[in-house]
């Protein structure tokens, strides 16, 4: 998340909403939980 904030200049909460939307649309996968969470491209 920190790298995404640095690269985009966006707010953390804004990025969380966009990532959640991408997960729901099937573009990203959520791995882990809490502070250890990371996102990856969804495998076909």
mmCIF entry with sequence, helices, sheets and N, C-alpha, C, O atoms, coordinates in Angstrom:
data_MODEL
# 
_entry.id   MODEL 
# 
_entity.id                         1 
_entity.type                       polymer 
_entity.pdbx_number_of_molecules   1 
# 
_entity_poly.entity_id                      1 
_entity_poly.type                           'polypeptide(L)' 
_entity_poly.nstd_linkage                   no 
_entity_poly.nstd_monomer                   no 
_entity_poly.pdbx_seq_one_letter_code       
;(UNK)(UNK)(UNK)(UNK)(UNK)(UNK)(UNK)(UNK)(UNK)(UNK)(UNK)(UNK)(UNK)(UNK)(UNK)(UNK)
(UNK)(UNK)(UNK)(UNK)(UNK)(UNK)(UNK)(UNK)(UNK)(UNK)(UNK)(UNK)(UNK)(UNK)(UNK)(UNK)
(UNK)(UNK)(UNK)(UNK)(UNK)(UNK)(UNK)(UNK)(UNK)(UNK)(UNK)(UNK)
;
_entity_poly.pdbx_seq_one_letter_code_can   XXXXXXXXXXXXXXXXXXXXXXXXXXXXXXXXXXXXXXXXXXXX 
_entity_poly.pdbx_strand_id                 A 
# 
loop_
_entity_poly_seq.entity_id 
_entity_poly_seq.num 
_entity_poly_seq.mon_id 
_entity_poly_seq.hetero 
1 1  UNK n 
1 2  UNK n 
1 3  UNK n 
1 4  UNK n 
1 5  UNK n 
1 6  UNK n 
1 7  UNK n 
1 8  UNK n 
1 9  UNK n 
1 10 UNK n 
1 11 UNK n 
1 12 UNK n 
1 13 UNK n 
1 14 UNK n 
1 15 UNK n 
1 16 UNK n 
1 17 UNK n 
1 18 UNK n 
1 19 UNK n 
1 20 UNK n 
1 21 UNK n 
1 22 UNK n 
1 23 UNK n 
1 24 UNK n 
1 25 UNK n 
1 26 UNK n 
1 27 UNK n 
1 28 UNK n 
1 29 UNK n 
1 30 UNK n 
1 31 UNK n 
1 32 UNK n 
1 33 UNK n 
1 34 UNK n 
1 35 UNK n 
1 36 UNK n 
1 37 UNK n 
1 38 UNK n 
1 39 UNK n 
1 40 UNK n 
1 41 UNK n 
1 42 UNK n 
1 43 UNK n 
1 44 UNK n 
# 
_struct_asym.id          A 
_struct_asym.entity_id   1 
# 
loop_
_struct_conf.conf_type_id 
_struct_conf.id 
_struct_conf.pdbx_PDB_helix_id 
_struct_conf.beg_label_comp_id 
_struct_conf.beg_label_asym_id 
_struct_conf.beg_label_seq_id 
_struct_conf.pdbx_beg_PDB_ins_code 
_struct_conf.end_label_comp_id 
_struct_conf.end_label_asym_id 
_struct_conf.end_label_seq_id 
_struct_conf.pdbx_end_PDB_ins_code 
_struct_conf.beg_auth_comp_id 
_struct_conf.beg_auth_asym_id 
_struct_conf.beg_auth_seq_id 
_struct_conf.end_auth_comp_id 
_struct_conf.end_auth_asym_id 
_struct_conf.end_auth_seq_id 
_struct_conf.pdbx_PDB_helix_class 
_struct_conf.details 
_struct_conf.pdbx_PDB_helix_length 
HELX_P HELX_P1 AA1 UNK A 2  ? UNK A 8  ? UNK A 2  UNK A 8  1 ? 7  
HELX_P HELX_P2 AA2 UNK A 12 ? UNK A 24 ? UNK A 12 UNK A 24 1 ? 13 
HELX_P HELX_P3 AA3 UNK A 34 ? UNK A 36 ? UNK A 34 UNK A 36 5 ? 3  
# 
_struct_conf_type.id          HELX_P 
_struct_conf_type.criteria    ? 
_struct_conf_type.reference   ? 
# 
_struct_sheet.id               AA1 
_struct_sheet.type             ? 
_struct_sheet.number_strands   2 
_struct_sheet.details          ? 
# 
_struct_sheet_order.sheet_id     AA1 
_struct_sheet_order.range_id_1   1 
_struct_sheet_order.range_id_2   2 
_struct_sheet_order.offset       ? 
_struct_sheet_order.sense        anti-parallel 
# 
loop_
_struct_sheet_range.sheet_id 
_struct_sheet_range.id 
_struct_sheet_range.beg_label_comp_id 
_struct_sheet_range.beg_label_asym_id 
_struct_sheet_range.beg_label_seq_id 
_struct_sheet_range.pdbx_beg_PDB_ins_code 
_struct_sheet_range.end_label_comp_id 
_struct_sheet_range.end_label_asym_id 
_struct_sheet_range.end_label_seq_id 
_struct_sheet_range.pdbx_end_PDB_ins_code 
_struct_sheet_range.beg_auth_comp_id 
_struct_sheet_range.beg_auth_asym_id 
_struct_sheet_range.beg_auth_seq_id 
_struct_sheet_range.end_auth_comp_id 
_struct_sheet_range.end_auth_asym_id 
_struct_sheet_range.end_auth_seq_id 
AA1 1 UNK A 28 ? UNK A 31 ? UNK A 28 UNK A 31 
AA1 2 UNK A 38 ? UNK A 41 ? UNK A 38 UNK A 41 
# 
loop_
_atom_site.group_PDB 
_atom_site.id 
_atom_site.type_symbol 
_atom_site.label_atom_id 
_atom_site.label_alt_id 
_atom_site.label_comp_id 
_atom_site.label_asym_id 
_atom_site.label_entity_id 
_atom_site.label_seq_id 
_atom_site.pdbx_PDB_ins_code 
_atom_site.Cartn_x 
_atom_site.Cartn_y 
_atom_site.Cartn_z 
_atom_site.occupancy 
_atom_site.B_iso_or_equiv 
_atom_site.pdbx_formal_charge 
_atom_site.auth_seq_id 
_atom_site.auth_comp_id 
_atom_site.auth_asym_id 
_atom_site.auth_atom_id 
_atom_site.pdbx_PDB_model_num 
ATOM 1   N N  . UNK A 1 1  ? 0.825   -1.184  0.000   1.00 0.00 ? 1  UNK A N  1 
ATOM 2   C CA . UNK A 1 1  ? 0.000   0.000   0.000   1.00 0.00 ? 1  UNK A CA 1 
ATOM 3   C C  . UNK A 1 1  ? 0.870   1.248   0.000   1.00 0.00 ? 1  UNK A C  1 
ATOM 4   O O  . UNK A 1 1  ? 0.579   2.221   -0.697  1.00 0.00 ? 1  UNK A O  1 
ATOM 5   N N  . UNK A 1 2  ? 1.949   1.212   0.795   1.00 0.00 ? 2  UNK A N  1 
ATOM 6   C CA . UNK A 1 2  ? 2.821   2.390   0.880   1.00 0.00 ? 2  UNK A CA 1 
ATOM 7   C C  . UNK A 1 2  ? 3.404   2.739   -0.488  1.00 0.00 ? 2  UNK A C  1 
ATOM 8   O O  . UNK A 1 2  ? 3.509   3.912   -0.845  1.00 0.00 ? 2  UNK A O  1 
ATOM 9   N N  . UNK A 1 3  ? 3.780   1.714   -1.248  1.00 0.00 ? 3  UNK A N  1 
ATOM 10  C CA . UNK A 1 3  ? 4.343   1.982   -2.568  1.00 0.00 ? 3  UNK A CA 1 
ATOM 11  C C  . UNK A 1 3  ? 3.287   2.543   -3.511  1.00 0.00 ? 3  UNK A C  1 
ATOM 12  O O  . UNK A 1 3  ? 3.580   3.434   -4.308  1.00 0.00 ? 3  UNK A O  1 
ATOM 13  N N  . UNK A 1 4  ? 2.068   2.032   -3.430  1.00 0.00 ? 4  UNK A N  1 
ATOM 14  C CA . UNK A 1 4  ? 0.975   2.545   -4.268  1.00 0.00 ? 4  UNK A CA 1 
ATOM 15  C C  . UNK A 1 4  ? 0.675   3.996   -3.916  1.00 0.00 ? 4  UNK A C  1 
ATOM 16  O O  . UNK A 1 4  ? 0.415   4.807   -4.805  1.00 0.00 ? 4  UNK A O  1 
ATOM 17  N N  . UNK A 1 5  ? 0.707   4.330   -2.638  1.00 0.00 ? 5  UNK A N  1 
ATOM 18  C CA . UNK A 1 5  ? 0.493   5.716   -2.210  1.00 0.00 ? 5  UNK A CA 1 
ATOM 19  C C  . UNK A 1 5  ? 1.590   6.603   -2.767  1.00 0.00 ? 5  UNK A C  1 
ATOM 20  O O  . UNK A 1 5  ? 1.320   7.689   -3.281  1.00 0.00 ? 5  UNK A O  1 
ATOM 21  N N  . UNK A 1 6  ? 2.838   6.137   -2.664  1.00 0.00 ? 6  UNK A N  1 
ATOM 22  C CA . UNK A 1 6  ? 3.968   6.921   -3.146  1.00 0.00 ? 6  UNK A CA 1 
ATOM 23  C C  . UNK A 1 6  ? 3.896   7.111   -4.664  1.00 0.00 ? 6  UNK A C  1 
ATOM 24  O O  . UNK A 1 6  ? 4.142   8.209   -5.163  1.00 0.00 ? 6  UNK A O  1 
ATOM 25  N N  . UNK A 1 7  ? 3.563   6.059   -5.391  1.00 0.00 ? 7  UNK A N  1 
ATOM 26  C CA . UNK A 1 7  ? 3.524   6.135   -6.847  1.00 0.00 ? 7  UNK A CA 1 
ATOM 27  C C  . UNK A 1 7  ? 2.378   6.988   -7.371  1.00 0.00 ? 7  UNK A C  1 
ATOM 28  O O  . UNK A 1 7  ? 2.533   7.695   -8.367  1.00 0.00 ? 7  UNK A O  1 
ATOM 29  N N  . UNK A 1 8  ? 1.234   6.925   -6.709  1.00 0.00 ? 8  UNK A N  1 
ATOM 30  C CA . UNK A 1 8  ? 0.045   7.616   -7.220  1.00 0.00 ? 8  UNK A CA 1 
ATOM 31  C C  . UNK A 1 8  ? -0.222  8.953   -6.535  1.00 0.00 ? 8  UNK A C  1 
ATOM 32  O O  . UNK A 1 8  ? -0.883  9.824   -7.102  1.00 0.00 ? 8  UNK A O  1 
ATOM 33  N N  . UNK A 1 9  ? 0.290   9.114   -5.322  1.00 0.00 ? 9  UNK A N  1 
ATOM 34  C CA . UNK A 1 9  ? -0.017  10.326  -4.567  1.00 0.00 ? 9  UNK A CA 1 
ATOM 35  C C  . UNK A 1 9  ? -1.435  10.315  -4.023  1.00 0.00 ? 9  UNK A C  1 
ATOM 36  O O  . UNK A 1 9  ? -1.929  11.340  -3.553  1.00 0.00 ? 9  UNK A O  1 
ATOM 37  N N  . UNK A 1 10 ? -2.100  9.152   -4.083  1.00 0.00 ? 10 UNK A N  1 
ATOM 38  C CA . UNK A 1 10 ? -3.483  9.038   -3.628  1.00 0.00 ? 10 UNK A CA 1 
ATOM 39  C C  . UNK A 1 10 ? -3.553  8.754   -2.136  1.00 0.00 ? 10 UNK A C  1 
ATOM 40  O O  . UNK A 1 10 ? -2.579  8.339   -1.509  1.00 0.00 ? 10 UNK A O  1 
ATOM 41  N N  . UNK A 1 11 ? -4.721  8.989   -1.602  1.00 0.00 ? 11 UNK A N  1 
ATOM 42  C CA . UNK A 1 11 ? -5.021  8.708   -0.211  1.00 0.00 ? 11 UNK A CA 1 
ATOM 43  C C  . UNK A 1 11 ? -5.166  7.208   -0.007  1.00 0.00 ? 11 UNK A C  1 
ATOM 44  O O  . UNK A 1 11 ? -5.663  6.510   -0.891  1.00 0.00 ? 11 UNK A O  1 
ATOM 45  N N  . UNK A 1 12 ? -4.739  6.704   1.143   1.00 0.00 ? 12 UNK A N  1 
ATOM 46  C CA . UNK A 1 12 ? -4.800  5.269   1.457   1.00 0.00 ? 12 UNK A CA 1 
ATOM 47  C C  . UNK A 1 12 ? -6.227  4.726   1.343   1.00 0.00 ? 12 UNK A C  1 
ATOM 48  O O  . UNK A 1 12 ? -6.440  3.659   0.767   1.00 0.00 ? 12 UNK A O  1 
ATOM 49  N N  . UNK A 1 13 ? -7.188  5.446   1.881   1.00 0.00 ? 13 UNK A N  1 
ATOM 50  C CA . UNK A 1 13 ? -8.583  4.982   1.837   1.00 0.00 ? 13 UNK A CA 1 
ATOM 51  C C  . UNK A 1 13 ? -9.118  4.937   0.408   1.00 0.00 ? 13 UNK A C  1 
ATOM 52  O O  . UNK A 1 13 ? -9.897  4.046   0.066   1.00 0.00 ? 13 UNK A O  1 
ATOM 53  N N  . UNK A 1 14 ? -8.708  5.886   -0.426  1.00 0.00 ? 14 UNK A N  1 
ATOM 54  C CA . UNK A 1 14 ? -9.115  5.890   -1.829  1.00 0.00 ? 14 UNK A CA 1 
ATOM 55  C C  . UNK A 1 14 ? -8.570  4.659   -2.535  1.00 0.00 ? 14 UNK A C  1 
ATOM 56  O O  . UNK A 1 14 ? -9.286  4.004   -3.292  1.00 0.00 ? 14 UNK A O  1 
ATOM 57  N N  . UNK A 1 15 ? -7.308  4.346   -2.288  1.00 0.00 ? 15 UNK A N  1 
ATOM 58  C CA . UNK A 1 15 ? -6.708  3.164   -2.908  1.00 0.00 ? 15 UNK A CA 1 
ATOM 59  C C  . UNK A 1 15 ? -7.383  1.883   -2.436  1.00 0.00 ? 15 UNK A C  1 
ATOM 60  O O  . UNK A 1 15 ? -7.596  0.968   -3.231  1.00 0.00 ? 15 UNK A O  1 
ATOM 61  N N  . UNK A 1 16 ? -7.719  1.807   -1.159  1.00 0.00 ? 16 UNK A N  1 
ATOM 62  C CA . UNK A 1 16 ? -8.404  0.619   -0.640  1.00 0.00 ? 16 UNK A CA 1 
ATOM 63  C C  . UNK A 1 16 ? -9.729  0.401   -1.368  1.00 0.00 ? 16 UNK A C  1 
ATOM 64  O O  . UNK A 1 16 ? -10.085 -0.734  -1.685  1.00 0.00 ? 16 UNK A O  1 
ATOM 65  N N  . UNK A 1 17 ? -10.456 1.478   -1.633  1.00 0.00 ? 17 UNK A N  1 
ATOM 66  C CA . UNK A 1 17 ? -11.729 1.363   -2.351  1.00 0.00 ? 17 UNK A CA 1 
ATOM 67  C C  . UNK A 1 17 ? -11.506 0.864   -3.777  1.00 0.00 ? 17 UNK A C  1 
ATOM 68  O O  . UNK A 1 17 ? -12.248 0.008   -4.260  1.00 0.00 ? 17 UNK A O  1 
ATOM 69  N N  . UNK A 1 18 ? -10.488 1.396   -4.448  1.00 0.00 ? 18 UNK A N  1 
ATOM 70  C CA . UNK A 1 18 ? -10.196 0.969   -5.819  1.00 0.00 ? 18 UNK A CA 1 
ATOM 71  C C  . UNK A 1 18 ? -9.744  -0.491  -5.847  1.00 0.00 ? 18 UNK A C  1 
ATOM 72  O O  . UNK A 1 18 ? -10.163 -1.254  -6.717  1.00 0.00 ? 18 UNK A O  1 
ATOM 73  N N  . UNK A 1 19 ? -8.887  -0.881  -4.897  1.00 0.00 ? 19 UNK A N  1 
ATOM 74  C CA . UNK A 1 19 ? -8.432  -2.269  -4.846  1.00 0.00 ? 19 UNK A CA 1 
ATOM 75  C C  . UNK A 1 19 ? -9.598  -3.204  -4.569  1.00 0.00 ? 19 UNK A C  1 
ATOM 76  O O  . UNK A 1 19 ? -9.688  -4.271  -5.178  1.00 0.00 ? 19 UNK A O  1 
ATOM 77  N N  . UNK A 1 20 ? -10.492 -2.827  -3.665  1.00 0.00 ? 20 UNK A N  1 
ATOM 78  C CA . UNK A 1 20 ? -11.663 -3.647  -3.358  1.00 0.00 ? 20 UNK A CA 1 
ATOM 79  C C  . UNK A 1 20 ? -12.523 -3.828  -4.610  1.00 0.00 ? 20 UNK A C  1 
ATOM 80  O O  . UNK A 1 20 ? -13.014 -4.925  -4.874  1.00 0.00 ? 20 UNK A O  1 
ATOM 81  N N  . UNK A 1 21 ? -12.702 -2.761  -5.372  1.00 0.00 ? 21 UNK A N  1 
ATOM 82  C CA . UNK A 1 21 ? -13.475 -2.836  -6.611  1.00 0.00 ? 21 UNK A CA 1 
ATOM 83  C C  . UNK A 1 21 ? -12.803 -3.775  -7.612  1.00 0.00 ? 21 UNK A C  1 
ATOM 84  O O  . UNK A 1 21 ? -13.485 -4.566  -8.264  1.00 0.00 ? 21 UNK A O  1 
ATOM 85  N N  . UNK A 1 22 ? -11.473 -3.701  -7.744  1.00 0.00 ? 22 UNK A N  1 
ATOM 86  C CA . UNK A 1 22 ? -10.749 -4.569  -8.669  1.00 0.00 ? 22 UNK A CA 1 
ATOM 87  C C  . UNK A 1 22 ? -10.825 -6.033  -8.243  1.00 0.00 ? 22 UNK A C  1 
ATOM 88  O O  . UNK A 1 22 ? -10.844 -6.925  -9.091  1.00 0.00 ? 22 UNK A O  1 
ATOM 89  N N  . UNK A 1 23 ? -10.869 -6.285  -6.937  1.00 0.00 ? 23 UNK A N  1 
ATOM 90  C CA . UNK A 1 23 ? -11.042 -7.648  -6.428  1.00 0.00 ? 23 UNK A CA 1 
ATOM 91  C C  . UNK A 1 23 ? -12.429 -8.161  -6.801  1.00 0.00 ? 23 UNK A C  1 
ATOM 92  O O  . UNK A 1 23 ? -12.566 -9.285  -7.283  1.00 0.00 ? 23 UNK A O  1 
ATOM 93  N N  . UNK A 1 24 ? -13.455 -7.343  -6.580  1.00 0.00 ? 24 UNK A N  1 
ATOM 94  C CA . UNK A 1 24 ? -14.828 -7.745  -6.887  1.00 0.00 ? 24 UNK A CA 1 
ATOM 95  C C  . UNK A 1 24 ? -15.019 -7.996  -8.377  1.00 0.00 ? 24 UNK A C  1 
ATOM 96  O O  . UNK A 1 24 ? -15.816 -8.853  -8.761  1.00 0.00 ? 24 UNK A O  1 
ATOM 97  N N  . UNK A 1 25 ? -14.304 -7.267  -9.216  1.00 0.00 ? 25 UNK A N  1 
ATOM 98  C CA . UNK A 1 25 ? -14.415 -7.436  -10.675 1.00 0.00 ? 25 UNK A CA 1 
ATOM 99  C C  . UNK A 1 25 ? -13.566 -8.590  -11.185 1.00 0.00 ? 25 UNK A C  1 
ATOM 100 O O  . UNK A 1 25 ? -13.622 -8.927  -12.368 1.00 0.00 ? 25 UNK A O  1 
ATOM 101 N N  . UNK A 1 26 ? -12.774 -9.203  -10.296 1.00 0.00 ? 26 UNK A N  1 
ATOM 102 C CA . UNK A 1 26 ? -11.993 -10.366 -10.674 1.00 0.00 ? 26 UNK A CA 1 
ATOM 103 C C  . UNK A 1 26 ? -10.641 -10.062 -11.286 1.00 0.00 ? 26 UNK A C  1 
ATOM 104 O O  . UNK A 1 26 ? -10.037 -10.937 -11.906 1.00 0.00 ? 26 UNK A O  1 
ATOM 105 N N  . UNK A 1 27 ? -10.145 -8.823  -11.125 1.00 0.00 ? 27 UNK A N  1 
ATOM 106 C CA . UNK A 1 27 ? -8.849  -8.455  -11.687 1.00 0.00 ? 27 UNK A CA 1 
ATOM 107 C C  . UNK A 1 27 ? -7.695  -8.675  -10.710 1.00 0.00 ? 27 UNK A C  1 
ATOM 108 O O  . UNK A 1 27 ? -6.569  -8.938  -11.130 1.00 0.00 ? 27 UNK A O  1 
ATOM 109 N N  . UNK A 1 28 ? -7.970  -8.569  -9.410  1.00 0.00 ? 28 UNK A N  1 
ATOM 110 C CA . UNK A 1 28 ? -6.945  -8.744  -8.383  1.00 0.00 ? 28 UNK A CA 1 
ATOM 111 C C  . UNK A 1 28 ? -7.356  -9.829  -7.410  1.00 0.00 ? 28 UNK A C  1 
ATOM 112 O O  . UNK A 1 28 ? -8.538  -10.130 -7.247  1.00 0.00 ? 28 UNK A O  1 
ATOM 113 N N  . UNK A 1 29 ? -6.340  -10.419 -6.758  1.00 0.00 ? 29 UNK A N  1 
ATOM 114 C CA . UNK A 1 29 ? -6.564  -11.364 -5.670  1.00 0.00 ? 29 UNK A CA 1 
ATOM 115 C C  . UNK A 1 29 ? -5.999  -10.759 -4.390  1.00 0.00 ? 29 UNK A C  1 
ATOM 116 O O  . UNK A 1 29 ? -4.955  -10.108 -4.401  1.00 0.00 ? 29 UNK A O  1 
ATOM 117 N N  . UNK A 1 30 ? -6.698  -10.982 -3.307  1.00 0.00 ? 30 UNK A N  1 
ATOM 118 C CA . UNK A 1 30 ? -6.270  -10.524 -1.995  1.00 0.00 ? 30 UNK A CA 1 
ATOM 119 C C  . UNK A 1 30 ? -5.558  -11.665 -1.295  1.00 0.00 ? 30 UNK A C  1 
ATOM 120 O O  . UNK A 1 30 ? -6.077  -12.779 -1.233  1.00 0.00 ? 30 UNK A O  1 
ATOM 121 N N  . UNK A 1 31 ? -4.360  -11.394 -0.765  1.00 0.00 ? 31 UNK A N  1 
ATOM 122 C CA . UNK A 1 31 ? -3.575  -12.403 -0.055  1.00 0.00 ? 31 UNK A CA 1 
ATOM 123 C C  . UNK A 1 31 ? -3.258  -11.872 1.337   1.00 0.00 ? 31 UNK A C  1 
ATOM 124 O O  . UNK A 1 31 ? -2.906  -10.703 1.493   1.00 0.00 ? 31 UNK A O  1 
ATOM 125 N N  . UNK A 1 32 ? -3.380  -12.722 2.342   1.00 0.00 ? 32 UNK A N  1 
ATOM 126 C CA . UNK A 1 32 ? -3.078  -12.315 3.704   1.00 0.00 ? 32 UNK A CA 1 
ATOM 127 C C  . UNK A 1 32 ? -4.200  -11.499 4.303   1.00 0.00 ? 32 UNK A C  1 
ATOM 128 O O  . UNK A 1 32 ? -5.304  -11.424 3.762   1.00 0.00 ? 32 UNK A O  1 
ATOM 129 N N  . UNK A 1 33 ? -3.886  -10.879 5.453   1.00 0.00 ? 33 UNK A N  1 
ATOM 130 C CA . UNK A 1 33 ? -4.878  -10.038 6.121   1.00 0.00 ? 33 UNK A CA 1 
ATOM 131 C C  . UNK A 1 33 ? -4.179  -9.002  6.977   1.00 0.00 ? 33 UNK A C  1 
ATOM 132 O O  . UNK A 1 33 ? -2.993  -9.119  7.283   1.00 0.00 ? 33 UNK A O  1 
ATOM 133 N N  . UNK A 1 34 ? -4.929  -7.997  7.353   1.00 0.00 ? 34 UNK A N  1 
ATOM 134 C CA . UNK A 1 34 ? -4.385  -6.944  8.206   1.00 0.00 ? 34 UNK A CA 1 
ATOM 135 C C  . UNK A 1 34 ? -3.198  -6.232  7.574   1.00 0.00 ? 34 UNK A C  1 
ATOM 136 O O  . UNK A 1 34 ? -3.212  -5.918  6.384   1.00 0.00 ? 34 UNK A O  1 
ATOM 137 N N  . UNK A 1 35 ? -2.168  -5.981  8.382   1.00 0.00 ? 35 UNK A N  1 
ATOM 138 C CA . UNK A 1 35 ? -1.001  -5.264  7.883   1.00 0.00 ? 35 UNK A CA 1 
ATOM 139 C C  . UNK A 1 35 ? -0.169  -6.087  6.915   1.00 0.00 ? 35 UNK A C  1 
ATOM 140 O O  . UNK A 1 35 ? 0.671   -5.542  6.200   1.00 0.00 ? 35 UNK A O  1 
ATOM 141 N N  . UNK A 1 36 ? -0.397  -7.409  6.885   1.00 0.00 ? 36 UNK A N  1 
ATOM 142 C CA . UNK A 1 36 ? 0.355   -8.285  6.001   1.00 0.00 ? 36 UNK A CA 1 
ATOM 143 C C  . UNK A 1 36 ? -0.316  -8.532  4.661   1.00 0.00 ? 36 UNK A C  1 
ATOM 144 O O  . UNK A 1 36 ? 0.135   -9.382  3.892   1.00 0.00 ? 36 UNK A O  1 
ATOM 145 N N  . UNK A 1 37 ? -1.378  -7.806  4.371   1.00 0.00 ? 37 UNK A N  1 
ATOM 146 C CA . UNK A 1 37 ? -2.117  -8.033  3.131   1.00 0.00 ? 37 UNK A CA 1 
ATOM 147 C C  . UNK A 1 37 ? -1.294  -7.578  1.928   1.00 0.00 ? 37 UNK A C  1 
ATOM 148 O O  . UNK A 1 37 ? -0.545  -6.604  1.991   1.00 0.00 ? 37 UNK A O  1 
ATOM 149 N N  . UNK A 1 38 ? -1.461  -8.324  0.821   1.00 0.00 ? 38 UNK A N  1 
ATOM 150 C CA . UNK A 1 38 ? -0.883  -7.883  -0.438  1.00 0.00 ? 38 UNK A CA 1 
ATOM 151 C C  . UNK A 1 38 ? -1.818  -8.308  -1.561  1.00 0.00 ? 38 UNK A C  1 
ATOM 152 O O  . UNK A 1 38 ? -2.632  -9.218  -1.402  1.00 0.00 ? 38 UNK A O  1 
ATOM 153 N N  . UNK A 1 39 ? -1.689  -7.643  -2.685  1.00 0.00 ? 39 UNK A N  1 
ATOM 154 C CA . UNK A 1 39 ? -2.581  -7.860  -3.813  1.00 0.00 ? 39 UNK A CA 1 
ATOM 155 C C  . UNK A 1 39 ? -1.776  -8.392  -4.987  1.00 0.00 ? 39 UNK A C  1 
ATOM 156 O O  . UNK A 1 39 ? -0.626  -8.001  -5.190  1.00 0.00 ? 39 UNK A O  1 
ATOM 157 N N  . UNK A 1 40 ? -2.381  -9.280  -5.754  1.00 0.00 ? 40 UNK A N  1 
ATOM 158 C CA . UNK A 1 40 ? -1.745  -9.820  -6.945  1.00 0.00 ? 40 UNK A CA 1 
ATOM 159 C C  . UNK A 1 40 ? -2.741  -9.901  -8.067  1.00 0.00 ? 40 UNK A C  1 
ATOM 160 O O  . UNK A 1 40 ? -3.951  -9.909  -7.845  1.00 0.00 ? 40 UNK A O  1 
ATOM 161 N N  . UNK A 1 41 ? -2.217  -9.962  -9.290  1.00 0.00 ? 41 UNK A N  1 
ATOM 162 C CA . UNK A 1 41 ? -3.090  -10.110 -10.434 1.00 0.00 ? 41 UNK A CA 1 
ATOM 163 C C  . UNK A 1 41 ? -3.759  -11.470 -10.373 1.00 0.00 ? 41 UNK A C  1 
ATOM 164 O O  . UNK A 1 41 ? -3.137  -12.463 -9.995  1.00 0.00 ? 41 UNK A O  1 
ATOM 165 N N  . UNK A 1 42 ? -5.012  -11.509 -10.741 1.00 0.00 ? 42 UNK A N  1 
ATOM 166 C CA . UNK A 1 42 ? -5.782  -12.753 -10.706 1.00 0.00 ? 42 UNK A CA 1 
ATOM 167 C C  . UNK A 1 42 ? -5.307  -13.674 -11.823 1.00 0.00 ? 42 UNK A C  1 
ATOM 168 O O  . UNK A 1 42 ? -5.172  -13.257 -12.973 1.00 0.00 ? 42 UNK A O  1 
ATOM 169 N N  . UNK A 1 43 ? -5.058  -14.925 -11.471 1.00 0.00 ? 43 UNK A N  1 
ATOM 170 C CA . UNK A 1 43 ? -4.661  -15.943 -12.443 1.00 0.00 ? 43 UNK A CA 1 
ATOM 171 C C  . UNK A 1 43 ? -5.866  -16.347 -13.268 1.00 0.00 ? 43 UNK A C  1 
ATOM 172 O O  . UNK A 1 43 ? -6.991  -16.387 -12.771 1.00 0.00 ? 43 UNK A O  1 
ATOM 173 N N  . UNK A 1 44 ? -5.625  -16.640 -14.510 1.00 0.00 ? 44 UNK A N  1 
ATOM 174 C CA . UNK A 1 44 ? -6.710  -17.065 -15.390 1.00 0.00 ? 44 UNK A CA 1 
ATOM 175 C C  . UNK A 1 44 ? -6.901  -18.544 -15.302 1.00 0.00 ? 44 UNK A C  1 
ATOM 176 O O  . UNK A 1 44 ? -7.773  -19.095 -15.973 1.00 0.00 ? 44 UNK A O  1 
# 
